[in-house]
Amino acid sequence: MQHLLESAPTSANGVYNNPIFQGGFFLLIAGVVMNMLSSYFSLLVSFLMEQFMTHVDVIKDEDAYDWVLDWLASQPKSMFTTQRLSLR
């Protein structure tokens, strides 16, 4: 019984020196940092998409529809690039 009492940590330093606790604490900190980086990356991508991408809806019944089609057809390929272009 005396041996168990002597080997038990008497303060928080005993817990902090425990390698299992240190590993778990490191994983906790790493997870928080990764989550924050992921959030910041998502915010950055959203900001860049708002700054450098344009979204235009032109319905077929509108007068501008034919003009937009003609304008798109007259543009050289190097003038613009699209990831998705759909006409309705």
Order of alpha helices (4+ residues) and beta strands (2+ residues): alpha-alpha-alpha-alpha
